[in-house]
Amino acid sequence: MDTQQITAPPYARPVASKGSAPSSGVIHVNVRHTGGFTVIGNHLAQHRGLSLVAIGLAAHIQSLPAGTRIGIKRLAERFPESETRIASALRELEATGYLHRSRVRLTDGRVVTRTVSYNQPGSGGRASATPPPRARHTEASPSPHPVTSHEPAHPSHPTQAPRPPAPQPAAEPPPTPSPAPAPPSGRALVPPPTARTTPPAPLPRPQALTPELQRAACAILADLRRHAPQLVLSGADIENLTPGVAAWLERDTHPDSIRHALTTDLPAPLRHPVKLLRHRVTALLPPALPGTQELTPSPRPGVVVIPLQNCDRCDRAFRSRHPGHCRDCRADSRQAA
């Protein structure tokens, strides 16, 4: 009777109760995290209106430390998805309330995008002033319908009791951005672009894009790089912006005034020169002067409209049937003679 039975197990295996593991579907093997994790609500993980890219992107954003840059280009460098899919996912999160993006102007004049992430949309909470830990991992919050884990009980590994969730810090309102300082005298006040919630306003166009107007507008746009090296435009960009500048010239705007409005108070760094010029050409368009052609959109038959010309000496716009010098330059020439 003292002979050792080498075929006998060291201990009796526990009898699994009926229904301890599902017969089909997913089986969870959960390990409790003791540090470096992020709680994601099932309202996000199981959202029926969001795509998988949007759900994964929301989980990634909620796991980042406060102050991390999450622009579309940075996310496209981090993940294999394209910029188009990432931008679409960000719009989904904005539409469902998990994300809010706005454009704000800093005290130094730069325009930046402020992004606020909400882990519980509609709760009225705001970004907490306490910064989250640097390294985190994602852990889903307990489901209202828990799934039994397929792990056999073992005497040396007792089951841990569920730990209650940590209390959330008190919600505090976000700091109010300080107003932009007033520009010095002689500088144009350029309205900052607002958050893109609607399509951009159409580019203004002249009533009649004559060859003279088109040539003068192209010359102004191509000459902008001499006044601001950041505004180097391609031929296609100049062609797209020409109708808007021609609308300024049609309203008797001096070319120097157009250059001043387009090159003053540029943000640093300037990432999208064409978008900035399109915004300024549209937002700062001056009104038509009384008595000009802009106020008479339906001219009477037989009315001859004299086209605009650029002075060969001072580059001032004047109306004439033939190119040459303006009235002041002609008068100076006669006096010099």
WOVEN-V108483 format. One record per helix or strand. SS is the DSSP state (H for helix, E for strand). FROM is the first residue (numbers start at 0). LEN is the number of residues. If there is no record, write none. Layout:
ss->(SS SS)
from->(FROM FROM)
len->(LEN LEN)
//
This chain:
ss->(E H H H H E E E E E H H H H H H E E H)
from->(37 41 51 71 82 98 110 137 153 156 210 223 234 254 272 292 307 316 326)
len->(3 4 11 7 14 7 7 3 1 1 12 4 16 9 11 3 3 3 10)
//
